[in-house]
């Protein structure tokens, strides 16, 4: 029998993991609710508190966004079916003007951030450039970078957030390449940790060939001036920063946003990017909601929403520490990650939490390393302090039982995540 390739072996493992999780009823579910309130979800007849939403500010349920979407539908229909290379609906101009007010830089709205990366990366990275990716940069960036390999562009991975290793690679490559691109996430989607923006800016000062390409979709809205994201909460816009973000999480709508240091690069993408030219544009209803959300972001109301979320994040962190839970990467992002170690322990915990009335995400291979399975718990403004208190207490009660069921221990978790007990 012919030996399977590494790709086929990984695909087989992923398929087995997903099939097992689906059979346990913890993935590939569908909602049964007639309407949603942002706090609950019904699965297989069970009403659960929903700790699975990345709508961190709860804006997707804001009546102003809903009204704007309905008004745009009434005026323009459910779709304006044309490539933007020919003509855009009038809603694009207003939406992108508002984004320019928020970011003080040229920007373009695209159908999704995945489409955005495929629009951006093959155009801005030249044949004489090199690309270094953080090992945990989002899959959508890694997929877009694959397009560069057909042009024999050098691509490397560097260990997660190891700025010392990154600088070593920059020094090694600088004499052979015109530009060196470092691609990373602003906020990492699995464990909620950050890219070290201030350290990266110091690298920009030391190495003129370095350019940053950052995906800040999970930092959007809940952080930064007027909700412009985590990266810009740390430093002002740099002329060698190519910032990308998304409107699908805390912003409350849909689509991706590409922000440029100058008009020249914006025009280059509009004129030459295949993904921009050949993809259909966003529906008017979505753009209407984008406009409504952007108007909220441009007022001080966004800071009230940010502060409300911060109170809930702080409560979770303090409660988890009080109960001595293995909280990974404690910080002030709304993505909480409780390490459980083995996948079997993770599956057991998710079932226990569902039985107790909570729906959460499980982070399991290939999203994380095999023995770095964890409970991924995003927080949002629709959840109450009482909801948060309840789930943290339940995790503390159930984790020892799940570990016993799967012949594991708390020390195994600490060892897998290299934590200090």
N, C-alpha and C positions, 0 to 999 in steps of 0.2 A: 504494500500500500504506500502511495506517495505521502511523504512527510508534509504535514501542514506548515504553511508559512507562519511567521510571527504574527502577521496581521490576522490570519485566519484563526490562530490560537486565541488571540485577544478577543476577537469578535465572538468566538464560541463562549468564552468565559463571561463576557458582557451579556450575551443572550441568556445564558443559564442564570445569572444573577437577576436579570430583569424578570425572567419567567418565574423564578422562585418568589420574588417580591410581589409580583402580580397575583400569584396563586394564594399568597398570604393576605391579599386585599389591602396592601399598603402603597401600591403604585398603580397607575393606569386606571384610576377611578374616575367617575363622572359625578357632577353635582345633580341632585334631584330636586333642588329648590325651585319654586316658581319665581321667587325674587330673592335677592341677597341683601343683607344689611352690613356686610363687611366684617362682621364679627362671628357669624355662625356659617356652617356649611352642613348639608345633609348628604350622607353617603350610605347607601344600602339601608335606608330607612332610619339611620341613626343621626340625630342632630348633634354636631360637634362644635366646640370652640375652634375657630380656624386660625391656627398658628402656622399658616403656610403661604401667606400673601406677602409679596414684595412691594405692595402699595403702601409704603411706609407712612405716608401722611394721610392716607384715606381719601385722597382727592378724587379717586375714581367714582366715589359716591356723592361728591359735592353737587348740589342741585344746579349750580351755575354752569358746570361743565355739561351736565345732562341737557339743560335747556339750550345751550349753544349748539350741541350736537344735533338736537331735534330741529332747531331753526335752520341750520346749514342743510340738513336733509330736505326740509320743506322747500328751500330755495334752489338747491342745486341737484337734488336727487340723491340716490344712494351711491353713485359713483360718477366721476368725471373721467371717462375712459380714453386717455390720451397719454402718450409719452410727453414728459416735460420738455424734451428736446423740441417739440412743436409748440405746445401751449400749456400753461398751467392755470388752474382755477384761481380766482382772485384771492382765495383764502391763503394761498401760499405766501403771497407778498406780505400780507398783514402778519402772518405767523412768523415769518423769517425776520421781518422788521422788529418785532417784539423780542426775538431771540438776540438780535444784534444789540438791543437796548440792555438786555440782561448781561451779556458776555462782553460787550464793547469790542467785538471782533466780528468779521464776516462769518456767516454760518449758513448751512443748508440743511433742510429737513429731508430725510429719506425714509423709505418704507419701514426699515428696521435697521438696527445697528449692525446686524450681520451683512445686510446689503451695503451699509455704509463702509464697513471694512473692505468689502470687495470692490467698492467704488474708489476708495482712498489708496489703499496700500500698493496695488500694482502701478498706480500713476505717480505717487510722490517718491517712491523708492526707485532710484536709478540703477542702471546696469553696473555702475562703478561703486555702488554702495554695499555696505554689509548690514545685516540685521542680527541683533541679539534679543532674544525673547526671554522674559522671566519664565521659569519652568511652570508656573501656575497661571500664566496669562490665559484669558478666556479662550475657549475652543474656537469661537468665531474669529478671533484674531489669528490663531494658528492655522485655521482653514484658509483664510485669505492669504497668509504668507506662503502657503503651498504653491500658489500661482507664480511666485517669484522663482521657484526652483526650475521651472521650464526655461528661464532666462539665465540659469547658472549663477544666480545671485547667492552670495555666501549667507547662510543662515545658521545661527548657533542658539543653544539654550544655556542659560546660566541659572544656578541654584536660586531658589526663591528668596528674594529680598537680600541677596548677598552683594551689597554694593562694593565690597572689597574685591570680589571676584569679577564683577562687572568692570571695574576700573582696570584690572589686570588685562582683561580682554580688549578694552579700548586701547590701551597702550600697545598691545601686541598688533592690533589691526590698523592703527592710524596711518602708518606709512604706506599701506597698500590700497586703501579705500578712500573715496572722496568724502562720503558721509557715513557715519555709523549711527544706526537707529536702535534705540532701546525701546522695546514694546512691553507694556505692563498694564495691570489694572490699577485704577485709583483705589477702589475697595474690592477686595477679592470675594467672589460670590459664595464660596463654600463656608469659610471660617470667619468672614467679616473683618479680616486684618487689612492693613493699609500698605500702599507703596510709600517708601520714605521720601516724600516729595522734597523736603528741605535738603536732604543729602544729594538727591538727584540734581537739584539746582546748583549745588556746589560743583558737581561734576560738569555741568554745562559751563560754569565759569572757567574750569581748568582745561576743558577739551572743546575747542571750537568746532570740531567735526561732529560732536555728539548732537543728536536730535532726539527728542522724546515723542513717543506716540503712546498716549495713555487713554485707556477705556474706563470712563468714570460713571458708567451707567448705574452702578449700585451706590454711588455717592451723590447722585443728582437730587436736588430739591431739599433733602433733609439737612444738607450742610452747605456752607458757602454763602457769600453775599448774594442776596436775592435768589437763593437756592441754586446757585451755579455749580455746586458740587464740592466734594471733598478736596480735590486737587487745588481748586481756587480758594478754599478755606485756609490753605497753608501758605500759598505764595500767589503773587499777581501773575498775569499771563506773561509768558516768556516768548521772545520772538523765534525760538527754536522748539516750541511746544506745539504739537498737533493734538488737540484735545477732541476726543469723541465721547459722546454720552447718549443716553436714551431717554425716551419719554414714556417708557412702558412700566416703570417701577413707581417711585414716589411722585413723579410728575402727573401720573394718573390717566394717561391717554395711551398713545401708541406711536411708534416711529423711532427713528434714530436721528441724532443731531451731530453734524460735523462742524467743528469750529476751527478756523484757520488764522494764522498770524498775520495774513495780508490778503488783499483782494486778488493778487496774482494767482495764488494757489486755488482760491475759490473758483475763479474763472477757468483754470486748467481742468478742474474736476467737472465742471458743467460742460465743457467742450469735448473732453476726451474720455471720460469714464464710461465704460460699457454698461456697468450696472446702473448708472444714472440715466443713460440715454435709452436703454432698452427695457427698463422696468416700468411698470405702470405706476401712476402716482397714487397718493393716499386719498381715500374717500373724503368728500367735503365734510361729512359728519365728524370725522376724526380731526380734521384741521380746525373745525369750529370749536371743538373741545380744547385743542392745543392753544388756541387764542385765548379762551377763557382762563385756562390754567396759567398761561404766561402773564396775564393781567394781574392775577392774584400774586404771582411771584414778584411782580414789580411794586408791590405794596408792602408795608410792614407786617401785614397779616402773616406772611410766610414765616417770620421770626417767631410769632406766637405758636404756629404749628411745629416749628423746629424745637422750641423749648418744651412743648407738651410731650413730644417724642423723647427728648432727652431725659425728662423725669422718669419715664417708663424704662428707658435703658438703664439708668442709674439704679432703679429699684431692682431690676432683674439681676444686675451685677452684684449688688450688695446681698440680695437674698441667696444667690447661688454660692457666694463666698461663705455666708453664714452657715449654710448647710453642707459646706465642704464638697461641692460638686466639681467634677473635673471640667471646668470652664476653660476652653482653649482661646487664647488671644483676647484676653479681657481688654476691651477698649470701649469707645462710645459710639461705635457703629450699631445699627439696628439688627445686625445679623449675629445671633447667639449660636454658639457651637459647643455642645456638651459631648466630650469624647466618650465612646463606649468600647472602642477597640475592635473586636471581631464583628464581621457582618451578622453572624447568628445572634449576637447580643443585641445588635441594633434592631434586627427584625423583631426580636422578642419584646424590646422596649416599645417599639411603635405600636405593636398589637396591644400591649398593656395600656398605653396612653389612649389609644382609641377606645378601648373598653371602659376607660375612666372618663371619656367624653372630650378628648383632645385630638385634633388632627395636626400632625407636624410633618416636616420633610425629613427623610433619612438621606445622609450623605454617605455613599457607598462606592466601591470600585465600579467604574473607572474615574468617577469624579474626584475621589481621594484614593490614597494608597490603601491596599487591601486591609491592613490592620489599623487603619486610621478612620474607621467608620465612626460617624457621629450623628447626634441629633441636631439638625439645623433648624433653628427656631427664629424666624424673622419676626420682629415686633412692628406694630403699627398703631396709629392713633385711634383706630376703632376698638381696640382691645382696652380693657380697664385694668387698673392696678390689681383689682380682685382676681381678674382672669390670670394675670401674670403670677400672682401669689399662689394661685391654685395649681398652675402647671409646674412651677418650680418645686412646690411641696410634693406633688405627685411623683415627679422624677426622683426626688430624694427617697421616697418610700419604695418605688418600684425598681430602681436600679440594682440594689443588692439582690433582689429576687431574680431579676433577669440574668445577672452574673452567675448566680447559683445554678439557674436552669441550663446555662451554656458552659459550665465548668470553667468559669473565668473568675477573675478577682479584680478589685480596685487597683492592686499593684500592677496587674497586666496592662490596665489602661494607662497608668503613669509611665510604664516602660515604653509602650507603643508611641506615646506622644512626647516622650522625653521630658516629662514634668517632674518637678521636685515636690515630693509629698509634704 
